Amino acid sequence: MRLRQLQLPSSAASSLCAAPFHSWRPRPSRFIRTFTSPPSLSRSLSLRSRSFCSNSTSRPFSEFSAAAPEESSKRAPLKPGLYLVGTPIGNLEDITLRALRVLRSANVILSEDTRHSGKLLQHYDIKTPLLSYHKFNERQREQTVLKRLKQGEIVAVISDAGTPGISDPGTELAKSCVEENIPVIPIPGPSALVAALSASGLSTEEFTFVGFLPKHSGARRERLLISANEAKTQIFYVPPHKLHQFLEEGSTMFSKSRRCVIAREITKIHEEFWRGSLGEAKEAFLTRQAKGEITLLIEGKTDCSVEMPSEDQLENELRHLMSSGHSLSAAVKVVAEGTSTSRKAVYSLALRKFGQQREGGDD
């Protein structure tokens, strides 16, 4: 059956213009025959009815959907405090309605990069003022921000992408707020590590998020040695210009056969999930310069049998750590914890090989 287009009388049209769009509901009248219409027709009718309001400002339908939560009388106003707001890691559509509400309601937004975050706010027509807040000025900003919070303001913190405090600024301010009994409210959102893990195909039952590795070679190898001997999936953030270095060191510490996943440009147009062994990854990216943010996952150690490292391997690890600034006792501790060898055996070897470098305090 073909349904005819309905015509509203002028009186109904004028009343429709006077009422807010989202609160209008059609009522039966002698001019309109009531019937149950398909959803598609109902939506068409509601959109057509807006054309009667010639004096109203035309706005995209999506704006009403985004504004609806703020206009609801059932939603209580936000309480003062520090709001850690998760923002998209690439695709602007991934922001939540709650995040938008907080960003619009805040007195100020602390941003890692105001130019970068300004694009997000402009996209959603958010006028809240931005204040730069990054690792180089977070100590200077802290007291000013705490003062504003104590005065009852709503302060939102966002990073360039993802969740503040997770390999991004925000942790120290959150600690200070907790110490001052100022509410700290998380606003969950996109996360590169969770997105990468969920689609990796590796075990999700247990995992260790390492984040960015230390810049110092000794500390970096120490962390990799610990991760290589864990049975949990290991998750790292790797800058694109450091990928070759990571794969070189990782294939040595974890072994070339260990499976890995290189997740790049997650949620963006050029999103990529590369899967294979660390050895294969090393070869694949040897002549290829990866671009964009990288989340690198390595499967946990599956062979739980005791594998005794050779004396040469232990000696090489001790030598490398000591040449990187570790004391003899500190190097022994790291190697013993990262291998299946007892600390006593490692210390005995260290004394034989590097006894002349022994510190007076070692025993």
VENFENWO-V546450 format. One record per pair of residues at least 24 apart in sequence whose ideal C-beta (glycine too) atoms are under 10 Angstrom apart, sorted by the first residue. I is the first residue (numbers start at 1). J is the second residue. Records with the same first field share a line. If there is no record, write none. Layout:
BEGIN
I: J  J
END
This chain:
BEGIN
3: 35  37  38  41
4: 33
5: 41  44  45  48
6: 31  32  33  35  37  41  44  45  48  49
7: 31  32  48
8: 32  45  48  49  52
10: 52
12: 49  52
13: 49  51  52  53  54
14: 52  53
15: 52
16: 46  49  50  52  53  56
17: 49  50  52  53  54  55  56
18: 53  56
19: 53
20: 64  71
21: 46  47  49  50  53  56  59  61  64
22: 46  64  65  67  68  71  72
23: 71
24: 49  50
63: 124  125
65: 97
66: 95  97  100  101  104  124  125
67: 97  100  101  104  125
68: 97
69: 97  98  100  101
70: 97  100  101  104  105
75: 101
77: 105  154
78: 102  104  105  106  154  156  185
79: 152  154  183  185
80: 107  148  149  150  151  152  153  154  155  182  183  185
81: 149  152  153  154  155  156  177  182  183  184  185
82: 110  145  146  149  153  154  155  156  157  164  170  173  174  176  177  178  182  183  184  185  186
83: 109  110  154  155  156  157  158  164  183  184  185  186  187
84: 110  155  156  157  158  159  163  164  165  166  168  170  171  173  174  177  184  185  186  187  188  189
85: 109  110  156  157  158  159  163  164  170  185  186  187  188  189
86: 158  159  161  162  163  164  166  186  187  188  189  190  191
87: 111  112  116  117  120  158  159  160  161  162  163  164  187  189  190
88: 120  123  161  162  189  190  267  268
89: 159  160  161  162  163  189  190  191  192  193  195  196  265  266  267  268  293  295
90: 161  162  190  192  195  265  266  267  268  269  270  271  292  293
91: 190  266  267  268  269  271
92: 119  120  123  124  267
93: 267
94: 161  189  190  195  267
95: 120  123  124  189  190
96: 187  188  189  190
98: 187  188  189
99: 124  156  158  187  188  189  190
100: 124  125  126  187
101: 187
102: 128  154  156  158  185  187
103: 127  128  156  158  187
104: 128  156
105: 154  156
106: 153  154  155  156  157  158
107: 148  149  151  152  153  154  155  156
108: 133  145  148  153  154  155  156  157
109: 133  154  155  156  157  158
110: 134  138  141  145  155  156  157  158  159  164  169  170  173
111: 156  157  158  159  160  164  169
112: 138  157  158  159  160  161  164  168  169  170
113: 158  159  160
116: 158  159  160  161
117: 158  159  160  161
120: 158  160  161
121: 158
128: 154  156
130: 156  158
131: 155  157
133: 157  158  159  164  169  170  173
134: 159  160  168  169
135: 168  169  172
136: 169
137: 169
138: 169  170  171  172  173
139: 172  173
141: 169  173
142: 172  173  175  176  177
143: 176
145: 173  176  177  182
146: 173  176  177  179  180  182
149: 173  176  177  180  182  183  184
150: 177  180  181  182
154: 185
155: 182
156: 185  187
157: 184  187
158: 187  189
160: 293
161: 189  190  191  192  266  267  293
162: 189  190  191  192  193  194  195  237  293
163: 187  188  189  190  191  192  193  194
164: 189
166: 191  192  193  194  209  211  237
167: 192  193  209  210  211  212  237
168: 211
190: 266  267
191: 266  295
192: 235  237  263  266  267  293  294  295
193: 235  236  237  263  266  295  297
194: 235  295
195: 263  266  267  271  295
196: 235  237  261  262  263  264  266  273  294  295  296  297
197: 233  235  261  263  295  297
199: 261  263  266  271  273  297
200: 233  235  259  260  261  262  263  273  275  295  297  298  299
201: 259  261  273  275  297  299
202: 232  233  234  235  259  260  261  275  297  298  299  300
203: 231  232  233  297  299  300  302
204: 233
205: 232  233  300
206: 230  231  232  233  300
207: 232  233  234  235  297  300
208: 232  233  234  235  236  298  300
209: 233  234  235  236  237  295
210: 234  235  236  237  296  298
211: 235  236  237  238
212: 236  237  238  239  242
213: 237  238  239  242  245  246  249  250
215: 242
216: 324  325
217: 245  249  320  321  323  324  325
218: 320  321  322  323  324  325  326  330  331  334
219: 321  324  325  326  334
220: 245  246  249  253  324
221: 249  252  253  317  320  321  324  334  338
222: 317  320  321  324  326  330  331  333  334  335  337  338
223: 253  334  338
224: 249  250  252  253  254  298  338
225: 253  254  317  321  334  335  337  338  339
226: 253  334  337  338
227: 253  254  298  300  301  338
228: 252  253  254  255  258  298  300  301  338  339
229: 253  254  300  301  307  337  338  339  340
230: 298  300  301  338
231: 299  300  301  302  303  304
232: 298  299  300  301
233: 259  261  297  298  299  300
234: 258  260  296  297  298  299  300  301
235: 261  263  295  296  297  298
236: 260  294  295  296  297  298
237: 293  294  295  296
238: 262  264  290  293  294  295  296
239: 290  293  294
240: 264  285  289  290  291  292  293  294
241: 289  290  291
242: 294
243: 281  282  285  288  289  290  294  296
244: 282  285  286  288  289  290
246: 278  281  282  285  294  296
247: 278  279  280  281  282  283  284  285  286  296
248: 278  282  286
249: 278
250: 278  279  281  282  296  298
251: 277  278  279  280  281  282  283
252: 278  282
253: 278  298  317  338
254: 278  279  298  299  301
255: 279  301  303
256: 280  281  282  283
258: 298  299  300  301  302
259: 297  298  299  300  302
260: 296  297  298  299
261: 295  296  297  298  299
262: 290  294  295  296  297
263: 293  294  295  296  297
264: 290  291  292  293  294  295  296
265: 290  291  292  293  294
266: 292  293  294  295
268: 292  293
273: 297
305: 340
306: 340  341
307: 339  340
308: 339  340  341  345
309: 335  338  339  340  341  346
311: 341  345  349  352  353
313: 339  341
314: 339  341  345  346  349  350  353
315: 346  349  350  352  353  354
317: 346
318: 346  347  349  350  353  354  357
319: 350  353  354
322: 350  353  354  357
327: 357  358  359  361  362
328: 353  354  355  357  358  359  361  362
329: 358  359  361  362  363
330: 359  362
331: 357
332: 362
END
